[in-house]
Amino acid sequence: MATSSIFSAPSPPIFTGDNYHAWSVKMEAYLRGLLLWEAIESDVGAEMPENPTLNQLKVYEEKVSRKYRDLSNLHAAVDETIFTRIMACKTAKQVWDKLKIEF
């Protein structure tokens, strides 16, 4: 009998404006668990090499995808009041830094 395991990632912790320090620790662990923390530490964009190989193209696409997944996770991890403060930020690092400064 074959069994399948279905893994679903837990929901991100939601930041409401209170207790930023505890939320940031939880959120860092959440993003590290999804292998997305790199985009918070560095705002450097992925660069496409000239005449890329298929492997280089795949790596580039994965890096770009991670940046947007990271930003999306941060958007999902704040309530609407906080979201209005960060919605103009274009990268996950910009969001993280803005929240760190404000709270």
Backbone hydrogen bonds in HBPLUS format (Angstrom, degrees):
<---DONOR---> <-ACCEPTOR-->    atom                        ^
c    i                          cat <-CA-CA->   ^        H-A-AA   ^      H-
h    n   atom  resd res      DA  || num        DHA   H-A  angle D-A-AA Bond
n    s   type  num  typ     dist DA aas  dist angle  dist       angle   num
A0015-PHE N   A0077-ALA O   2.69 MM  62  6.07 155.8  1.74 141.2 146.7     1
A0079-ASP N   A0015-PHE O   3.00 MM  64  6.21 154.5  2.07 163.1 156.7     2
A0023-TRP N   A0019-ASN O   3.21 MM   4  6.50 167.7  2.23 155.4 159.2     3
A0024-SER N   A0020-TYR O   2.79 MM   4  5.96 163.5  1.81 163.5 167.8     4
A0025-VAL N   A0021-HIS O   3.16 MM   4  6.40 153.9  2.23 148.2 154.2     5
A0026-LYS N   A0022-ALA O   3.11 MM   4  6.36 164.8  2.13 151.0 155.0     6
A0027-MET N   A0023-TRP O   2.73 MM   4  5.90 160.6  1.77 156.2 162.6     7
A0028-GLU N   A0024-SER O   2.91 MM   4  5.95 154.9  1.98 141.0 147.3     8
A0029-ALA N   A0025-VAL O   3.18 MM   4  6.39 164.3  2.21 146.3 150.0     9
A0030-TYR N   A0026-LYS O   2.92 MM   4  6.16 153.7  1.99 146.1 154.2    10
A0031-LEU N   A0027-MET O   2.88 MM   4  6.10 165.7  1.90 154.6 157.0    11
A0032-ARG N   A0028-GLU O   2.86 MM   4  6.02 156.7  1.91 151.1 158.3    12
A0033-GLY N   A0029-ALA O   2.94 MM   4  6.06 151.9  2.02 143.1 150.6    13
A0034-LEU N   A0030-TYR O   3.22 MM   4  6.55 131.3  2.47 136.3 148.6    14
A0034-LEU N   A0031-LEU O   3.16 MM   3  5.06 132.5  2.39  92.7 105.5    15
A0036-LEU N   A0031-LEU O   2.82 MM   5  5.07 173.8  1.82 153.8 152.0    16
A0035-LEU N   A0032-ARG O   2.98 MM   3  4.81 158.6  2.02 103.3 108.9    17
A0040-ILE N   A0037-TRP O   2.89 MM   3  5.38 141.8  2.04 114.1 125.3    18
A0041-GLU N   A0037-TRP O   3.27 MM   4  6.67 152.2  2.35 151.5 159.5    19
A0042-SER N   A0038-GLU O   3.05 MM   4  6.18 143.0  2.19 148.5 158.0    20
A0057-LEU N   A0053-THR O   2.94 MM   4  6.16 154.9  2.01 151.8 158.9    21
A0058-LYS N   A0054-LEU O   2.96 MM   4  6.18 153.2  2.03 145.2 152.2    22
A0059-VAL N   A0055-ASN O   2.96 MM   4  6.25 160.2  2.00 152.5 157.2    23
A0060-TYR N   A0056-GLN O   2.97 MM   4  6.12 160.8  2.00 145.6 151.0    24
A0061-GLU N   A0057-LEU O   2.95 MM   4  6.15 166.7  1.97 150.7 154.1    25
A0062-GLU N   A0058-LYS O   3.00 MM   4  6.19 152.9  2.07 146.2 153.6    26
A0063-LYS N   A0059-VAL O   3.01 MM   4  6.27 157.2  2.06 150.2 155.9    27
A0064-VAL N   A0060-TYR O   3.02 MM   4  6.30 163.4  2.05 156.4 160.6    28
A0065-SER N   A0061-GLU O   2.93 MM   4  6.04 160.0  1.97 145.1 151.2    29
A0066-ARG N   A0062-GLU O   2.89 MM   4  6.09 156.6  1.95 148.6 154.4    30
A0067-LYS N   A0063-LYS O   3.17 MM   4  6.43 154.7  2.24 145.8 151.5    31
A0068-TYR N   A0064-VAL O   3.30 MM   4  6.67 157.1  2.36 150.0 154.8    32
A0069-ARG N   A0065-SER O   2.90 MM   4  6.15 154.1  1.97 152.0 160.3    33
A0070-ASP N   A0066-ARG O   2.83 MM   4  5.92 157.3  1.88 150.1 156.0    34
A0071-LEU N   A0067-LYS O   3.09 MM   4  6.29 161.6  2.12 143.0 147.7    35
A0072-SER N   A0068-TYR O   2.92 MM   4  6.00 159.0  1.96 142.7 149.1    36
A0073-ASN N   A0069-ARG O   2.87 MM   4  6.06 152.9  1.95 145.7 152.8    37
A0074-LEU N   A0070-ASP O   3.05 MM   4  6.36 154.8  2.11 148.8 155.3    38
A0075-HIS N   A0071-LEU O   2.96 MM   4  6.26 155.9  2.02 149.2 156.2    39
A0076-ALA N   A0072-SER O   2.97 MM   4  6.21 152.0  2.05 145.6 153.2    40
A0077-ALA N   A0073-ASN O   3.03 MM   4  6.12 121.4  2.39 135.0 149.8    41
A0077-ALA N   A0074-LEU O   3.11 MM   3  4.95 139.7  2.28  94.2 106.0    42
A0083-PHE N   A0079-ASP O   2.88 MM   4  6.09 158.8  1.93 155.5 162.6    43
A0084-THR N   A0080-GLU O   3.18 MM   4  6.36 153.1  2.25 147.3 150.7    44
A0085-ARG N   A0082-ILE O   2.91 MM   3  5.31 140.8  2.06 109.2 120.9    45
A0086-ILE N   A0083-PHE O   3.01 MM   3  5.22 136.9  2.20 104.0 115.9    46
A0087-MET N   A0083-PHE O   2.91 MM   4  5.73 129.1  2.17 159.5 171.0    47
A0089-CYS N   A0086-ILE O   2.90 MM   3  5.51 159.0  1.95 123.1 129.9    48
A0095-VAL N   A0091-THR O   3.14 MM   4  6.49 157.3  2.19 147.9 153.8    49
A0096-TRP N   A0092-ALA O   2.87 MM   4  6.12 170.6  1.88 157.4 159.4    50
A0097-ASP N   A0093-LYS O   2.87 MM   4  6.00 170.7  1.88 155.1 157.7    51
A0098-LYS N   A0094-GLN O   2.98 MM   4  6.04 156.9  2.03 144.5 151.0    52
A0099-LEU N   A0095-VAL O   2.97 MM   4  6.21 166.5  1.99 158.8 161.8    53
A0100-LYS N   A0096-TRP O   2.93 MM   4  6.10 157.6  1.98 149.1 156.0    54
A0101-ILE N   A0097-ASP O   2.98 MM   4  6.16 156.9  2.03 148.3 153.5    55
A0102-GLU N   A0098-LYS O   2.96 MM   4  6.13 169.7  1.97 154.5 157.4    56
A0103-PHE N   A0099-LEU O   2.90 MM   4  5.81 154.8  1.96 149.3 155.1    57
